[in-house]
Amino acid sequence: MSKHKLNDSELQQALNNLPNWQIKEGKLYKEYKFKSFPVALGWMVSVGIYAETMGHHPEWLNVYNTVRVSLITHDIGNAISNLDVELAKKMDELA
């Protein structure tokens, strides 16, 4: 899949279709809360497998049952791309 930087209109449309996602420090950002650490970890493993197939990996931080996710595409100038939106959708689907 080819990647491209989202323009302002595309980014706004993406945010309209990604519940609870926001732009934070120039990155697509969301915080997930799970029932427990094992559930959070299992979700991260599932997302990680999908991300690897995409060749596109998240920046994330896990503390107990909370996972904070930031998505950005480094090799197009640290911009939000269509790959970030695709990965965000998959994360929501798996949550």
N, CA and C atoms as a LAMMPS dump frame, in Angstrom:
ITEM: TIMESTEP
0
ITEM: NUMBER OF ATOMS
285
ITEM: BOX BOUNDS ff ff ff
-5.0000000000000000e+02 5.0000000000000000e+02
-5.0000000000000000e+02 5.0000000000000000e+02
-5.0000000000000000e+02 5.0000000000000000e+02
ITEM: ATOMS id mol type element x y z
1 1 1 N 0.849 -1.182 0
2 1 2 C 0 0 0
3 1 3 C 0.89 1.238 0
4 2 1 N 0.582 2.149 -0.886
5 2 2 C 1.351 3.387 -0.91
6 2 3 C 0.858 4.311 0.203
7 3 1 N 1.746 5.16 0.653
8 3 2 C 1.389 6.07 1.738
9 3 3 C 1.435 7.5 1.236
10 4 1 N 0.548 8.309 1.794
11 4 2 C 0.571 9.73 1.47
12 4 3 C 0.138 10.543 2.686
13 5 1 N 0.702 11.717 2.787
14 5 2 C 0.362 12.654 3.849
15 5 3 C -1.08 13.108 3.652
16 6 1 N -1.831 13.161 4.735
17 6 2 C -3.203 13.642 4.649
18 6 3 C -3.227 15.164 4.65
19 7 1 N -4.045 15.742 3.776
20 7 2 C -4.23 17.186 3.823
21 7 3 C -5.243 17.498 4.93
22 8 1 N -5.477 18.762 5.205
23 8 2 C -6.353 19.15 6.315
24 8 3 C -7.76 18.581 6.17
25 9 1 N -8.294 18.595 4.971
26 9 2 C -9.634 18.064 4.728
27 9 3 C -9.697 16.551 4.971
28 10 1 N -8.704 15.835 4.462
29 10 2 C -8.651 14.381 4.667
30 10 3 C -8.482 14.045 6.146
31 11 1 N -7.683 14.827 6.839
32 11 2 C -7.456 14.592 8.259
33 11 3 C -8.741 14.823 9.053
34 12 1 N -9.462 15.879 8.741
35 12 2 C -10.722 16.151 9.44
36 12 3 C -11.742 15.054 9.166
37 13 1 N -11.817 14.594 7.931
38 13 2 C -12.733 13.505 7.583
39 13 3 C -12.358 12.232 8.355
40 14 1 N -11.072 11.95 8.453
41 14 2 C -10.608 10.777 9.198
42 14 3 C -11.006 10.889 10.667
43 15 1 N -10.792 12.055 11.272
44 15 2 C -11.149 12.25 12.677
45 15 3 C -12.644 12.083 12.903
46 16 1 N -13.445 12.489 11.94
47 16 2 C -14.898 12.326 12.047
48 16 3 C -15.292 10.851 12.089
49 17 1 N -14.454 9.986 11.535
50 17 2 C -14.744 8.555 11.477
51 17 3 C -13.936 7.734 12.477
52 18 1 N -13.204 8.41 13.338
53 18 2 C -12.383 7.723 14.351
54 18 3 C -12.778 8.241 15.741
55 19 1 N -13.75 7.591 16.373
56 19 2 C -14.227 8.062 17.678
57 19 3 C -13.112 8.149 18.717
58 20 1 N -13.096 9.277 19.413
59 20 2 C -12.173 9.541 20.529
60 20 3 C -10.707 9.695 20.12
61 21 1 N -10.423 9.723 18.841
62 21 2 C -9.073 10.047 18.383
63 21 3 C -8.96 11.561 18.277
64 22 1 N -7.758 12.074 18.477
65 22 2 C -7.502 13.51 18.375
66 22 3 C -6.094 13.738 17.841
67 23 1 N -5.8 14.968 17.547
68 23 2 C -4.441 15.343 17.172
69 23 3 C -3.778 15.891 18.427
70 24 1 N -2.655 15.288 18.792
71 24 2 C -1.907 15.724 19.979
72 24 3 C -0.435 15.759 19.601
73 25 1 N 0.158 16.925 19.727
74 25 2 C 1.565 17.13 19.378
75 25 3 C 1.858 16.673 17.946
76 26 1 N 0.92 16.95 17.034
77 26 2 C 1.11 16.642 15.62
78 26 3 C 0.93 15.183 15.25
79 27 1 N 0.418 14.383 16.189
80 27 2 C 0.232 12.95 15.942
81 27 3 C -1.22 12.569 16.197
82 28 1 N -1.651 11.516 15.543
83 28 2 C -2.963 10.942 15.795
84 28 3 C -2.875 10.223 17.136
85 29 1 N -3.748 10.563 18.094
86 29 2 C -3.592 10.101 19.473
87 29 3 C -4.899 9.557 20.036
88 30 1 N -4.764 8.468 20.814
89 30 2 C -5.9 7.928 21.555
90 30 3 C -5.39 7.168 22.763
91 31 1 N -6.189 7.203 23.816
92 31 2 C -5.887 6.429 25.016
93 31 3 C -6.939 5.334 25.159
94 32 1 N -6.477 4.105 25.288
95 32 2 C -7.353 2.957 25.49
96 32 3 C -7.243 2.5 26.937
97 33 1 N -8.383 2.126 27.528
98 33 2 C -8.391 1.529 28.863
99 33 3 C -9.046 0.155 28.754
100 34 1 N -8.374 -0.834 29.326
101 34 2 C -8.847 -2.213 29.289
102 34 3 C -9.167 -2.69 30.702
103 35 1 N -9.779 -3.863 30.817
104 35 2 C -10.166 -4.395 32.122
105 35 3 C -8.968 -4.746 32.991
106 36 1 N -7.866 -5.103 32.365
107 36 2 C -6.699 -5.552 33.13
108 36 3 C -5.447 -5.451 32.265
109 37 1 N -4.298 -5.66 32.902
110 37 2 C -3.043 -5.671 32.164
111 37 3 C -3.004 -6.792 31.124
112 38 1 N -3.405 -8.031 31.459
113 38 2 C -3.359 -9.081 30.434
114 38 3 C -4.223 -8.764 29.206
115 39 1 N -5.361 -8.137 29.414
116 39 2 C -6.219 -7.771 28.273
117 39 3 C -5.529 -6.698 27.428
118 40 1 N -4.948 -5.698 28.083
119 40 2 C -4.215 -4.65 27.354
120 40 3 C -3.057 -5.248 26.566
121 41 1 N -2.319 -6.133 27.198
122 41 2 C -1.169 -6.759 26.546
123 41 3 C -1.607 -7.616 25.361
124 42 1 N -2.685 -8.366 25.521
125 42 2 C -3.194 -9.181 24.418
126 42 3 C -3.59 -8.318 23.229
127 43 1 N -4.224 -7.171 23.507
128 43 2 C -4.603 -6.244 22.438
129 43 3 C -3.356 -5.717 21.733
130 44 1 N -2.338 -5.382 22.512
131 44 2 C -1.1 -4.871 21.918
132 44 3 C -0.452 -5.917 21.01
133 45 1 N -0.474 -7.159 21.423
134 45 2 C 0.097 -8.223 20.588
135 45 3 C -0.697 -8.344 19.289
136 46 1 N -2.024 -8.325 19.383
137 46 2 C -2.857 -8.414 18.172
138 46 3 C -2.589 -7.245 17.229
139 47 1 N -2.519 -6.041 17.778
140 47 2 C -2.222 -4.856 16.968
141 47 3 C -0.82 -4.968 16.378
142 48 1 N 0.125 -5.435 17.174
143 48 2 C 1.503 -5.564 16.711
144 48 3 C 1.641 -6.49 15.521
145 49 1 N 0.905 -7.581 15.538
146 49 2 C 0.936 -8.523 14.408
147 49 3 C 0.399 -7.845 13.154
148 50 1 N -0.711 -7.125 13.285
149 50 2 C -1.282 -6.417 12.139
150 50 3 C -0.329 -5.322 11.65
151 51 1 N 0.239 -4.562 12.59
152 51 2 C 1.163 -3.479 12.229
153 51 3 C 2.359 -4.022 11.461
154 52 1 N 2.84 -5.169 11.862
155 52 2 C 3.985 -5.778 11.178
156 52 3 C 3.633 -6.126 9.736
157 53 1 N 2.418 -6.609 9.5
158 53 2 C 2.015 -6.93 8.119
159 53 3 C 1.937 -5.665 7.268
160 54 1 N 1.622 -4.534 7.912
161 54 2 C 1.571 -3.25 7.208
162 54 3 C 2.961 -2.659 6.995
163 55 1 N 3.908 -3.07 7.828
164 55 2 C 5.211 -2.414 7.83
165 55 3 C 5.116 -1.008 8.407
166 56 1 N 4.162 -0.827 9.333
167 56 2 C 3.892 0.495 9.908
168 56 3 C 3.605 0.295 11.394
169 57 1 N 4.409 0.888 12.251
170 57 2 C 4.371 0.554 13.667
171 57 3 C 4.003 1.753 14.528
172 58 1 N 3.226 1.513 15.581
173 58 2 C 2.787 2.616 16.439
174 58 3 C 3.85 3.023 17.452
175 59 1 N 3.711 4.241 17.932
176 59 2 C 4.395 4.674 19.145
177 59 3 C 3.354 4.463 20.236
178 60 1 N 3.702 3.713 21.273
179 60 2 C 2.722 3.508 22.336
180 60 3 C 3.383 3.306 23.684
181 61 1 N 2.593 3.534 24.717
182 61 2 C 3.048 3.395 26.086
183 61 3 C 1.979 2.627 26.844
184 62 1 N 2.382 1.595 27.555
185 62 2 C 1.459 0.789 28.341
186 62 3 C 1.79 0.919 29.813
187 63 1 N 0.795 1.296 30.613
188 63 2 C 0.894 1.282 32.061
189 63 3 C -0.347 0.554 32.57
190 64 1 N -0.118 -0.624 33.12
191 64 2 C -1.156 -1.513 33.624
192 64 3 C -2.254 -1.718 32.572
193 65 1 N -3.445 -1.145 32.781
194 65 2 C -4.55 -1.402 31.853
195 65 3 C -4.754 -0.299 30.821
196 66 1 N -3.834 0.636 30.763
197 66 2 C -3.957 1.782 29.859
198 66 3 C -2.874 1.718 28.788
199 67 1 N -3.299 1.972 27.546
200 67 2 C -2.345 2.064 26.439
201 67 3 C -2.574 3.404 25.754
202 68 1 N -1.527 4.21 25.69
203 68 2 C -1.581 5.499 24.995
204 68 3 C -0.881 5.333 23.655
205 69 1 N -1.603 5.685 22.596
206 69 2 C -1.12 5.457 21.235
207 69 3 C -0.93 6.785 20.519
208 70 1 N 0.212 6.932 19.846
209 70 2 C 0.477 8.061 18.956
210 70 3 C 0.874 7.487 17.605
211 71 1 N 0.231 7.969 16.559
212 71 2 C 0.52 7.487 15.214
213 71 3 C 1 8.63 14.336
214 72 1 N 2.106 8.371 13.654
215 72 2 C 2.69 9.333 12.719
216 72 3 C 3.563 8.547 11.748
217 73 1 N 3.722 9.072 10.563
218 73 2 C 4.55 8.393 9.563
219 73 3 C 5.856 9.165 9.433
220 74 1 N 6.915 8.551 9.927
221 74 2 C 8.205 9.234 9.98
222 74 3 C 8.821 9.462 8.602
223 75 1 N 8.68 8.496 7.702
224 75 2 C 9.4 8.604 6.424
225 75 3 C 8.704 9.467 5.374
226 76 1 N 7.646 10.174 5.77
227 76 2 C 7.081 11.198 4.873
228 76 3 C 7.15 12.565 5.549
229 77 1 N 8.131 12.722 6.418
230 77 2 C 8.333 14.017 7.071
231 77 3 C 7.592 14.175 8.383
232 78 1 N 7.382 13.059 9.106
233 78 2 C 6.69 13.104 10.394
234 78 3 C 5.31 13.745 10.271
235 79 1 N 4.518 13.191 9.367
236 79 2 C 3.169 13.675 9.115
237 79 3 C 2.183 12.523 9.316
238 80 1 N 0.927 12.86 9.492
239 80 2 C -0.123 11.841 9.6
240 80 3 C -0.493 11.402 8.194
241 81 1 N -0.497 10.09 7.993
242 81 2 C -0.745 9.536 6.658
243 81 3 C -1.945 8.608 6.652
244 82 1 N -2.29 8.156 5.465
245 82 2 C -3.358 7.17 5.305
246 82 3 C -3.047 5.884 6.065
247 83 1 N -1.772 5.539 6.232
248 83 2 C -1.413 4.341 6.99
249 83 3 C -1.754 4.502 8.471
250 84 1 N -1.583 5.693 8.989
251 84 2 C -1.935 5.948 10.382
252 84 3 C -3.439 5.776 10.595
253 85 1 N -4.224 6.266 9.663
254 85 2 C -5.683 6.13 9.751
255 85 3 C -6.083 4.657 9.661
256 86 1 N -5.475 3.918 8.744
257 86 2 C -5.783 2.498 8.625
258 86 3 C -5.45 1.756 9.916
259 87 1 N -4.293 2.044 10.502
260 87 2 C -3.9 1.381 11.733
261 87 3 C -4.828 1.783 12.885
262 88 1 N -5.231 3.046 12.954
263 88 2 C -6.159 3.497 13.978
264 88 3 C -7.489 2.75 13.875
265 89 1 N -7.99 2.587 12.682
266 89 2 C -9.25 1.844 12.484
267 89 3 C -9.111 0.41 12.966
268 90 1 N -7.989 -0.218 12.655
269 90 2 C -7.767 -1.61 13.071
270 90 3 C -7.656 -1.689 14.598
271 91 1 N -6.991 -0.715 15.207
272 91 2 C -6.893 -0.697 16.669
273 91 3 C -8.271 -0.64 17.307
274 92 1 N -9.13 0.236 16.789
275 92 2 C -10.487 0.334 17.316
276 92 3 C -11.249 -0.971 17.115
277 93 1 N -11.085 -1.578 15.971
278 93 2 C -11.755 -2.836 15.67
279 93 3 C -11.332 -3.937 16.649
280 94 1 N -10.06 -3.967 17.006
281 94 2 C -9.539 -5.004 17.883
282 94 3 C -9.779 -4.728 19.361
283 95 1 N -10.1 -3.479 19.695
284 95 2 C -10.282 -3.111 21.11
285 95 3 C -11.575 -3.664 21.692
